[in-house]
Amino acid sequence: MARTSQTTPPASVPTASGQRPPAHSGPCAVDVVDTGYLQTLMGYNARRAALSIIEVFLERLAPYGLKPVDFSVMSTICHNPGVTSRQLCNTLSLLPPNLVGLIQSLESRGLIERRPHPHDGRAVGLHATPKGLDLMAQAEQTATELEAEKTAKLTPAQRKTLLSLLQKIYL
């Protein structure tokens, strides 16, 4: 016997209004898709907002040869000369094996260099090269412009509040 999929949530899942949708015995069609319940979820809303920004971010940062993680690592190195790989992993929630190749790639592109750590003979500090600093000045300006465009519907106070609230979740 073939099963048909439902296009409405099961009767056990409440809608945004708290009402349970009617049970259906067979396939049905909808004219307007109800995402009311999803819109009450923090993760759903955060992901939707992030996707709307990341899609354009990828396009705009492509000329710089930077993916989002490359951008984050380079920005952190530029703003924290001498930061160690361990500090990058802890700060950006990266796994060390994933960072190794990324650092090698940035180094081979001439964007960063490794220097001995001034206080820990076993550690190596990461520093942006002049080429890396120039690239990131342009890339960060592009990111700033993108953020302004994507948050244009927010007042400056709302934008500041949203950033603060999001950071309370992950910091």
C-alpha positions as a Markdown table, in Angstrom:
| # | Residue | x | y | z |
|---|---|---|---|---|
| 1 | Met | 0.0 | 0.0 | 0.0 |
| 2 | Ala | 1.5 | 3.4 | -1.0 |
| 3 | Arg | 1.7 | 6.1 | 1.6 |
| 4 | Thr | 0.9 | 9.7 | 0.8 |
| 5 | Ser | 2.7 | 12.5 | 2.6 |
| 6 | Gln | 0.8 | 15.1 | 4.5 |
| 7 | Thr | 1.3 | 18.8 | 3.7 |
| 8 | Thr | -0.1 | 19.9 | 7.1 |
| 9 | Pro | 1.5 | 19.1 | 10.4 |
| 10 | Pro | 0.3 | 16.1 | 12.3 |
| 11 | Ala | -2.6 | 16.7 | 14.7 |
| 12 | Ser | -0.2 | 16.5 | 17.7 |
| 13 | Val | 1.7 | 19.6 | 16.6 |
| 14 | Pro | 0.1 | 22.9 | 17.6 |
| 15 | Thr | 0.1 | 25.8 | 15.2 |
| 16 | Ala | 1.3 | 29.3 | 16.2 |
| 17 | Ser | -2.1 | 30.1 | 17.7 |
| 18 | Gly | -1.8 | 27.1 | 19.9 |
| 19 | Gln | -4.6 | 25.3 | 18.1 |
| 20 | Arg | -4.0 | 21.8 | 16.7 |
| 21 | Pro | -4.7 | 21.5 | 13.0 |
| 22 | Pro | -7.4 | 19.2 | 11.9 |
| 23 | Ala | -6.5 | 15.6 | 11.2 |
| 24 | His | -6.8 | 14.6 | 7.5 |
| 25 | Ser | -7.4 | 11.2 | 6.2 |
| 26 | Gly | -5.7 | 11.7 | 2.9 |
| 27 | Pro | -3.6 | 14.0 | 0.8 |
| 28 | Cys | -4.6 | 17.7 | 0.8 |
| 29 | Ala | -3.5 | 20.9 | -0.8 |
| 30 | Val | -2.7 | 24.3 | 0.8 |
| 31 | Asp | -2.9 | 27.7 | -0.8 |
| 32 | Val | -0.8 | 29.4 | 1.9 |
| 33 | Val | 1.9 | 27.5 | 3.8 |
| 34 | Asp | 1.7 | 28.0 | 7.6 |
| 35 | Thr | 5.1 | 28.4 | 9.1 |
| 36 | Gly | 3.7 | 30.0 | 12.3 |
| 37 | Tyr | 5.2 | 27.3 | 14.6 |
| 38 | Leu | 8.6 | 27.5 | 13.0 |
| 39 | Gln | 8.6 | 31.3 | 13.3 |
| 40 | Thr | 8.3 | 30.8 | 17.1 |
| 41 | Leu | 11.7 | 29.0 | 17.2 |
| 42 | Met | 14.9 | 30.9 | 17.8 |
| 43 | Gly | 17.0 | 28.5 | 15.7 |
| 44 | Tyr | 14.7 | 28.7 | 12.7 |
| 45 | Asn | 14.7 | 32.5 | 12.7 |
| 46 | Ala | 18.5 | 32.7 | 13.4 |
| 47 | Arg | 19.2 | 30.3 | 10.5 |
| 48 | Arg | 16.9 | 32.1 | 8.1 |
| 49 | Ala | 18.5 | 35.4 | 8.9 |
| 50 | Ala | 22.0 | 33.9 | 8.6 |
| 51 | Leu | 21.1 | 32.3 | 5.2 |
| 52 | Ser | 19.9 | 35.5 | 3.8 |
| 53 | Ile | 23.2 | 37.2 | 4.7 |
| 54 | Ile | 25.5 | 34.3 | 3.9 |
| 55 | Glu | 24.2 | 33.9 | 0.3 |
| 56 | Val | 25.2 | 37.5 | -0.6 |
| 57 | Phe | 28.3 | 37.3 | 1.6 |
| 58 | Leu | 29.6 | 34.4 | -0.5 |
| 59 | Glu | 29.1 | 36.4 | -3.7 |
| 60 | Arg | 30.6 | 39.6 | -2.5 |
| 61 | Leu | 33.6 | 37.9 | -0.8 |
| 62 | Ala | 34.4 | 35.6 | -3.8 |
| 63 | Pro | 36.7 | 38.2 | -5.4 |
| 64 | Tyr | 38.8 | 38.1 | -2.3 |
| 65 | Gly | 39.0 | 34.3 | -2.4 |
| 66 | Leu | 37.6 | 34.2 | 1.1 |
| 67 | Lys | 34.9 | 31.8 | 2.4 |
| 68 | Pro | 33.1 | 32.8 | 5.7 |
| 69 | Val | 35.5 | 30.8 | 7.9 |
| 70 | Asp | 38.6 | 32.2 | 6.0 |
| 71 | Phe | 37.2 | 35.7 | 6.6 |
| 72 | Ser | 36.6 | 35.0 | 10.3 |
| 73 | Val | 40.1 | 33.7 | 10.8 |
| 74 | Met | 41.8 | 36.5 | 8.8 |
| 75 | Ser | 39.8 | 39.1 | 10.6 |
| 76 | Thr | 40.7 | 37.7 | 14.0 |
| 77 | Ile | 44.4 | 37.5 | 13.0 |
| 78 | Cys | 44.4 | 41.1 | 11.7 |
| 79 | His | 42.8 | 42.4 | 14.8 |
| 80 | Asn | 44.9 | 40.3 | 17.2 |
| 81 | Pro | 48.5 | 40.1 | 15.8 |
| 82 | Gly | 50.3 | 37.2 | 17.3 |
| 83 | Val | 47.2 | 35.2 | 18.1 |
| 84 | Thr | 47.9 | 31.4 | 18.3 |
| 85 | Ser | 46.1 | 28.6 | 16.6 |
| 86 | Arg | 44.8 | 27.4 | 19.9 |
| 87 | Gln | 43.3 | 30.8 | 20.6 |
| 88 | Leu | 41.7 | 30.9 | 17.2 |
| 89 | Cys | 40.1 | 27.5 | 17.7 |
| 90 | Asn | 38.8 | 28.4 | 21.1 |
| 91 | Thr | 37.5 | 31.8 | 20.0 |
| 92 | Leu | 35.9 | 30.8 | 16.7 |
| 93 | Ser | 34.8 | 27.3 | 17.8 |
| 94 | Leu | 37.0 | 25.6 | 15.2 |
| 95 | Leu | 38.4 | 22.1 | 15.4 |
| 96 | Pro | 42.3 | 22.1 | 15.3 |
| 97 | Pro | 42.5 | 19.7 | 12.3 |
| 98 | Asn | 40.2 | 22.0 | 10.3 |
| 99 | Leu | 42.4 | 25.0 | 11.1 |
| 100 | Val | 45.7 | 23.4 | 10.1 |
| 101 | Gly | 44.8 | 23.4 | 6.4 |
| 102 | Leu | 43.2 | 26.8 | 6.5 |
| 103 | Ile | 46.3 | 28.3 | 8.1 |
| 104 | Gln | 48.5 | 26.6 | 5.5 |
| 105 | Ser | 46.3 | 27.9 | 2.7 |
| 106 | Leu | 46.4 | 31.5 | 4.0 |
| 107 | Glu | 50.1 | 31.3 | 4.5 |
| 108 | Ser | 50.7 | 29.9 | 0.9 |
| 109 | Arg | 48.7 | 32.9 | -0.4 |
| 110 | Gly | 51.0 | 35.2 | 1.4 |
| 111 | Leu | 48.2 | 36.6 | 3.6 |
| 112 | Ile | 49.7 | 35.5 | 7.0 |
| 113 | Glu | 53.0 | 34.5 | 8.5 |
| 114 | Arg | 54.0 | 32.6 | 11.5 |
| 115 | Arg | 56.4 | 34.1 | 14.1 |
| 116 | Pro | 57.8 | 32.8 | 17.4 |
| 117 | His | 55.6 | 33.6 | 20.4 |
| 118 | Pro | 57.3 | 36.2 | 22.6 |
| 119 | His | 56.5 | 34.4 | 25.9 |
| 120 | Asp | 56.0 | 30.7 | 25.0 |
| 121 | Gly | 58.8 | 29.1 | 23.1 |
| 122 | Arg | 56.5 | 26.2 | 22.0 |
| 123 | Ala | 53.8 | 28.5 | 20.5 |
| 124 | Val | 53.7 | 30.3 | 17.2 |
| 125 | Gly | 51.9 | 33.6 | 16.7 |
| 126 | Leu | 50.0 | 34.3 | 13.5 |
| 127 | His | 50.4 | 37.7 | 11.9 |
| 128 | Ala | 48.8 | 39.2 | 8.8 |
| 129 | Thr | 51.3 | 40.3 | 6.1 |
| 130 | Pro | 50.9 | 43.7 | 4.4 |
| 131 | Lys | 49.1 | 41.8 | 1.6 |
| 132 | Gly | 46.8 | 40.2 | 4.1 |
| 133 | Leu | 46.1 | 43.5 | 5.8 |
| 134 | Asp | 45.2 | 45.2 | 2.5 |
| 135 | Leu | 43.0 | 42.3 | 1.5 |
| 136 | Met | 41.1 | 42.3 | 4.8 |
| 137 | Ala | 40.7 | 46.1 | 4.8 |
| 138 | Gln | 38.8 | 45.7 | 1.5 |
| 139 | Ala | 37.0 | 42.6 | 2.5 |
| 140 | Glu | 35.8 | 44.0 | 5.9 |
| 141 | Gln | 34.6 | 47.2 | 4.1 |
| 142 | Thr | 32.6 | 44.9 | 1.8 |
| 143 | Ala | 31.2 | 43.0 | 4.7 |
| 144 | Thr | 30.3 | 46.2 | 6.5 |
| 145 | Glu | 28.4 | 47.5 | 3.5 |
| 146 | Leu | 26.6 | 44.1 | 3.1 |
| 147 | Glu | 25.5 | 44.1 | 6.7 |
| 148 | Ala | 24.2 | 47.7 | 6.4 |
| 149 | Glu | 22.2 | 46.6 | 3.4 |
| 150 | Lys | 20.8 | 43.5 | 4.9 |
| 151 | Thr | 19.8 | 45.2 | 8.2 |
| 152 | Ala | 18.4 | 48.4 | 6.6 |
| 153 | Lys | 15.0 | 47.7 | 8.0 |
| 154 | Leu | 16.4 | 48.0 | 11.5 |
| 155 | Thr | 17.1 | 51.2 | 13.3 |
| 156 | Pro | 20.6 | 51.6 | 14.7 |
| 157 | Ala | 19.3 | 50.8 | 18.2 |
| 158 | Gln | 17.5 | 47.7 | 17.0 |
| 159 | Arg | 20.6 | 46.5 | 15.2 |
| 160 | Lys | 22.6 | 47.0 | 18.4 |
| 161 | Thr | 20.0 | 45.2 | 20.5 |
| 162 | Leu | 19.8 | 42.3 | 18.0 |
| 163 | Leu | 23.6 | 41.8 | 18.0 |
| 164 | Ser | 23.6 | 41.9 | 21.8 |
| 165 | Leu | 20.8 | 39.4 | 22.1 |
| 166 | Leu | 22.4 | 37.0 | 19.6 |
| 167 | Gln | 25.7 | 37.2 | 21.4 |
| 168 | Lys | 24.0 | 36.3 | 24.7 |
| 169 | Ile | 23.1 | 33.0 | 23.1 |
| 170 | Tyr | 26.6 | 31.9 | 22.1 |
| 171 | Leu | 29.1 | 33.9 | 24.2 |
